[in-house]
Amino acid sequence: MKNNFWSGVLIGSIAPLVAFLLTNYTKLQTYFFFEKPIAIYVIAAVINLLIMRFAYRGGKDNLAKGMLLITFIAMLVLVYTTGLKV
């Protein structure tokens, strides 16, 4: 992994994209998370935050900043599209 802001954005966008695809094109959410409609998105955010922690500890600050940006943008989009009250 390079210590590059844009590679952080790219790596950070993988988990939210997979979460979006899983919720819209599979029945995974209805089978496992029936009562929690945004559980898969929260799991994606946790995965990004764990990877970001290891990036900061490894001295890859720019990579972690890109991941942080995309994680917050993805969660803001989720709050906006689902109509959650903050």
N, CA and C atoms as an extended XYZ file, in Angstrom:
258
Properties=species:S:1:pos:R:3:atomname:S:1:resname:S:1:resid:I:1 pbc="F F F"
N         0.832       -1.179        0.000 N   MET     1
C         0.000        0.000        0.000 CA  MET     1
C         0.878        1.244        0.000 C   MET     1
N         0.533        2.159       -0.860 N   LYS     2
C         1.254        3.417       -0.907 CA  LYS     2
C         0.629        4.399        0.074 C   LYS     2
N         1.433        5.306        0.565 N   ASN     3
C         0.943        6.343        1.466 CA  ASN     3
C         0.431        7.499        0.626 C   ASN     3
N        -0.731        7.302        0.012 N   ASN     4
C        -1.300        8.255       -0.911 CA  ASN     4
C        -2.755        8.494       -0.515 C   ASN     4
N        -3.171        9.759       -0.533 N   PHE     5
C        -4.539       10.105       -0.162 CA  PHE     5
C        -5.555        9.425       -1.071 C   PHE     5
N        -5.301        9.425       -2.372 N   TRP     6
C        -6.271        8.870       -3.324 CA  TRP     6
C        -6.343        7.356       -3.250 C   TRP     6
N        -5.254        6.708       -2.900 N   SER     7
C        -5.347        5.257       -2.702 CA  SER     7
C        -6.149        4.957       -1.437 C   SER     7
N        -6.086        5.836       -0.451 N   GLY     8
C        -6.932        5.687        0.738 CA  GLY     8
C        -8.400        5.837        0.412 C   GLY     8
N        -8.714        6.786       -0.465 N   VAL     9
C       -10.102        6.963       -0.898 CA  VAL     9
C       -10.582        5.722       -1.647 C   VAL     9
N        -9.719        5.184       -2.493 N   LEU    10
C       -10.083        3.985       -3.259 CA  LEU    10
C       -10.281        2.778       -2.347 C   LEU    10
N        -9.356        2.554       -1.440 N   ILE    11
C        -9.469        1.418       -0.519 CA  ILE    11
C       -10.656        1.608        0.425 C   ILE    11
N       -10.868        2.829        0.886 N   GLY    12
C       -11.978        3.105        1.786 CA  GLY    12
C       -13.344        2.979        1.144 C   GLY    12
N       -13.416        3.095       -0.163 N   SER    13
C       -14.715        2.995       -0.835 CA  SER    13
C       -15.124        1.554       -1.126 C   SER    13
N       -14.236        0.616       -0.925 N   ILE    14
C       -14.555       -0.785       -1.227 CA  ILE    14
C       -15.620       -1.332       -0.282 C   ILE    14
N       -15.445       -1.159        1.029 N   ALA    15
C       -16.400       -1.719        1.999 CA  ALA    15
C       -17.797       -1.102        1.869 C   ALA    15
N       -17.951        0.228        1.747 N   PRO    16
C       -19.307        0.762        1.536 CA  PRO    16
C       -19.933        0.307        0.222 C   PRO    16
N       -19.123        0.152       -0.817 N   LEU    17
C       -19.653       -0.329       -2.092 CA  LEU    17
C       -20.142       -1.771       -1.974 C   LEU    17
N       -19.372       -2.610       -1.305 N   VAL    18
C       -19.791       -3.999       -1.087 CA  VAL    18
C       -21.064       -4.040       -0.238 C   VAL    18
N       -21.147       -3.185        0.786 N   ALA    19
C       -22.349       -3.130        1.614 CA  ALA    19
C       -23.559       -2.705        0.796 C   ALA    19
N       -23.381       -1.745       -0.089 N   PHE    20
C       -24.479       -1.318       -0.953 CA  PHE    20
C       -24.937       -2.441       -1.866 C   PHE    20
N       -23.983       -3.142       -2.453 N   LEU    21
C       -24.333       -4.245       -3.348 CA  LEU    21
C       -25.018       -5.380       -2.595 C   LEU    21
N       -24.553       -5.668       -1.390 N   LEU    22
C       -25.173       -6.734       -0.600 CA  LEU    22
C       -26.590       -6.400       -0.183 C   LEU    22
N       -26.849       -5.149        0.165 N   THR    23
C       -28.196       -4.795        0.604 CA  THR    23
C       -29.174       -4.670       -0.556 C   THR    23
N       -28.695       -4.290       -1.727 N   ASN    24
C       -29.620       -4.077       -2.841 CA  ASN    24
C       -29.788       -5.278       -3.760 C   ASN    24
N       -28.808       -6.148       -3.831 N   TYR    25
C       -28.874       -7.226       -4.811 CA  TYR    25
C       -28.865       -8.632       -4.213 C   TYR    25
N       -28.895       -8.747       -2.897 N   THR    26
C       -28.994      -10.059       -2.259 CA  THR    26
C       -30.066      -10.011       -1.178 C   THR    26
N       -30.382      -11.159       -0.643 N   LYS    27
C       -31.356      -11.258        0.442 CA  LYS    27
C       -30.668      -11.349        1.803 C   LYS    27
N       -29.385      -11.036        1.869 N   LEU    28
C       -28.619      -11.174        3.100 CA  LEU    28
C       -29.203      -10.339        4.231 C   LEU    28
N       -29.597       -9.131        3.928 N   GLN    29
C       -30.116       -8.259        4.972 CA  GLN    29
C       -31.437       -8.771        5.525 C   GLN    29
N       -32.300       -9.311        4.697 N   THR    30
C       -33.590       -9.780        5.187 CA  THR    30
C       -33.450      -11.071        5.990 C   THR    30
N       -32.435      -11.872        5.707 N   TYR    31
C       -32.261      -13.118        6.434 CA  TYR    31
C       -31.584      -12.934        7.780 C   TYR    31
N       -30.558      -12.106        7.829 N   PHE    32
C       -29.761      -12.000        9.047 CA  PHE    32
C       -30.036      -10.745        9.867 C   PHE    32
N       -30.362       -9.644        9.231 N   PHE    33
C       -30.517       -8.373        9.927 CA  PHE    33
C       -31.896       -7.780        9.673 C   PHE    33
N       -32.935       -8.556        9.915 N   PHE    34
C       -34.289       -8.105        9.601 CA  PHE    34
C       -34.690       -6.887       10.430 C   PHE    34
N       -34.342       -6.883       11.703 N   GLU    35
C       -34.730       -5.783       12.584 CA  GLU    35
C       -33.792       -4.577       12.476 C   GLU    35
N       -32.625       -4.744       11.902 N   LYS    36
C       -31.621       -3.683       11.810 CA  LYS    36
C       -31.336       -3.370       10.336 C   LYS    36
N       -32.007       -2.405        9.749 N   PRO    37
C       -31.867       -2.168        8.311 CA  PRO    37
C       -30.511       -1.605        7.873 C   PRO    37
N       -29.741       -0.993        8.779 N   ILE    38
C       -28.462       -0.421        8.364 CA  ILE    38
C       -27.274       -1.176        8.946 C   ILE    38
N       -27.479       -2.372        9.410 N   ALA    39
C       -26.415       -3.133       10.077 CA  ALA    39
C       -25.235       -3.422        9.144 C   ALA    39
N       -25.497       -3.726        7.900 N   ILE    40
C       -24.409       -4.039        6.966 CA  ILE    40
C       -23.564       -2.798        6.705 C   ILE    40
N       -24.187       -1.625        6.664 N   TYR    41
C       -23.431       -0.395        6.473 CA  TYR    41
C       -22.570       -0.072        7.698 C   TYR    41
N       -23.083       -0.357        8.863 N   VAL    42
C       -22.296       -0.139       10.083 CA  VAL    42
C       -21.103       -1.090       10.120 C   VAL    42
N       -21.291       -2.313        9.688 N   ILE    43
C       -20.182       -3.266        9.613 CA  ILE    43
C       -19.127       -2.775        8.622 C   ILE    43
N       -19.561       -2.211        7.514 N   ALA    44
C       -18.614       -1.660        6.535 CA  ALA    44
C       -17.821       -0.500        7.130 C   ALA    44
N       -18.476        0.358        7.910 N   ALA    45
C       -17.777        1.475        8.552 CA  ALA    45
C       -16.770        0.973        9.574 C   ALA    45
N       -17.132       -0.055       10.325 N   VAL    46
C       -16.213       -0.622       11.315 CA  VAL    46
C       -14.993       -1.232       10.621 C   VAL    46
N       -15.201       -1.898        9.511 N   ILE    47
C       -14.071       -2.460        8.751 CA  ILE    47
C       -13.144       -1.344        8.298 C   ILE    47
N       -13.710       -0.252        7.785 N   ASN    48
C       -12.878        0.874        7.363 CA  ASN    48
C       -12.113        1.478        8.540 C   ASN    48
N       -12.770        1.602        9.676 N   LEU    49
C       -12.104        2.201       10.830 CA  LEU    49
C       -10.985        1.305       11.359 C   LEU    49
N       -11.155        0.006       11.303 N   LEU    50
C       -10.079       -0.897       11.722 CA  LEU    50
C        -8.871       -0.808       10.783 C   LEU    50
N        -9.128       -0.793        9.488 N   ILE    51
C        -8.031       -0.666        8.528 CA  ILE    51
C        -7.343        0.688        8.701 C   ILE    51
N        -8.136        1.715        8.968 N   MET    52
C        -7.582        3.039        9.169 CA  MET    52
C        -6.680        3.096       10.406 C   MET    52
N        -7.071        2.405       11.451 N   ARG    53
C        -6.253        2.367       12.665 CA  ARG    53
C        -4.886        1.752       12.379 C   ARG    53
N        -4.875        0.656       11.646 N   PHE    54
C        -3.601        0.022       11.318 CA  PHE    54
C        -2.776        0.882       10.363 C   PHE    54
N        -3.442        1.658        9.519 N   ALA    55
C        -2.710        2.554        8.622 CA  ALA    55
C        -2.036        3.675        9.416 C   ALA    55
N        -2.750        4.239       10.389 N   TYR    56
C        -2.145        5.277       11.226 CA  TYR    56
C        -0.980        4.720       12.042 C   TYR    56
N        -1.147        3.535       12.587 N   ARG    57
C        -0.070        2.942       13.385 CA  ARG    57
C         1.132        2.566       12.535 C   ARG    57
N         0.906        2.307       11.253 N   GLY    58
C         1.990        1.969       10.348 CA  GLY    58
C         2.658        3.177        9.715 C   GLY    58
N         2.229        4.368       10.087 N   GLY    59
C         2.840        5.576        9.554 CA  GLY    59
C         2.315        6.014        8.209 C   GLY    59
N         1.205        5.482        7.786 N   LYS    60
C         0.616        5.846        6.491 CA  LYS    60
C        -0.543        6.819        6.732 C   LYS    60
N        -0.176        8.034        7.116 N   ASP    61
C        -1.172        9.028        7.493 CA  ASP    61
C        -2.053        9.463        6.335 C   ASP    61
N        -1.483        9.670        5.166 N   ASN    62
C        -2.282       10.114        4.018 CA  ASN    62
C        -3.283        9.052        3.585 C   ASN    62
N        -2.894        7.797        3.630 N   LEU    63
C        -3.804        6.695        3.311 CA  LEU    63
C        -4.978        6.687        4.286 C   LEU    63
N        -4.687        6.846        5.559 N   ALA    64
C        -5.736        6.833        6.580 CA  ALA    64
C        -6.653        8.046        6.446 C   ALA    64
N        -6.117        9.189        6.064 N   LYS    65
C        -6.954       10.376        5.880 CA  LYS    65
C        -7.931       10.200        4.725 C   LYS    65
N        -7.499        9.552        3.666 N   GLY    66
C        -8.397        9.266        2.552 CA  GLY    66
C        -9.499        8.308        2.957 C   GLY    66
N        -9.149        7.311        3.752 N   MET    67
C       -10.160        6.364        4.232 CA  MET    67
C       -11.140        7.045        5.181 C   MET    67
N       -10.638        7.938        6.019 N   LEU    68
C       -11.502        8.663        6.938 CA  LEU    68
C       -12.501        9.525        6.177 C   LEU    68
N       -12.031       10.196        5.147 N   LEU    69
C       -12.913       11.039        4.343 CA  LEU    69
C       -14.031       10.220        3.710 C   LEU    69
N       -13.691        9.129        3.082 N   ILE    70
C       -14.711        8.341        2.384 CA  ILE    70
C       -15.666        7.663        3.367 C   ILE    70
N       -15.184        7.288        4.549 N   THR    71
C       -16.049        6.679        5.559 CA  THR    71
C       -17.087        7.677        6.050 C   THR    71
N       -16.658        8.905        6.335 N   PHE    72
C       -17.609        9.921        6.781 CA  PHE    72
C       -18.586       10.305        5.682 C   PHE    72
N       -18.125       10.409        4.457 N   ILE    73
C       -19.029       10.730        3.352 CA  ILE    73
C       -20.058        9.614        3.165 C   ILE    73
N       -19.617        8.365        3.243 N   ALA    74
C       -20.542        7.239        3.080 CA  ALA    74
C       -21.589        7.226        4.193 C   ALA    74
N       -21.172        7.512        5.417 N   MET    75
C       -22.138        7.511        6.518 CA  MET    75
C       -23.095        8.698        6.418 C   MET    75
N       -22.617        9.857        5.962 N   LEU    76
C       -23.518       10.984        5.759 CA  LEU    76
C       -24.537       10.698        4.661 C   LEU    76
N       -24.109       10.063        3.591 N   VAL    77
C       -25.026        9.669        2.523 CA  VAL    77
C       -26.046        8.669        3.050 C   VAL    77
N       -25.603        7.745        3.883 N   LEU    78
C       -26.528        6.774        4.470 CA  LEU    78
C       -27.566        7.452        5.349 C   LEU    78
N       -27.139        8.373        6.188 N   VAL    79
C       -28.075        9.098        7.050 CA  VAL    79
C       -29.060        9.909        6.202 C   VAL    79
N       -28.570       10.531        5.159 N   TYR    80
C       -29.436       11.335        4.302 CA  TYR    80
C       -30.440       10.477        3.528 C   TYR    80
N       -29.987        9.351        2.974 N   THR    81
C       -30.881        8.541        2.134 CA  THR    81
C       -31.877        7.725        2.942 C   THR    81
N       -31.519        7.292        4.129 N   THR    82
C       -32.448        6.495        4.929 CA  THR    82
C       -33.335        7.352        5.821 C   THR    82
N       -33.001        8.618        5.966 N   GLY    83
C       -33.828        9.509        6.762 CA  GLY    83
C       -33.659        9.297        8.257 C   GLY    83
N       -32.513        8.835        8.680 N   LEU    84
C       -32.264        8.643       10.099 CA  LEU    84
C       -32.147        9.985       10.798 C   LEU    84
N       -32.606       10.032       12.016 N   LYS    85
C       -32.479       11.261       12.802 CA  LYS    85
C       -31.237       11.150       13.654 C   LYS    85
N       -30.388       12.171       13.574 N   VAL    86
C       -29.128       12.161       14.318 CA  VAL    86
C       -29.311       12.872       15.630 C   VAL    86
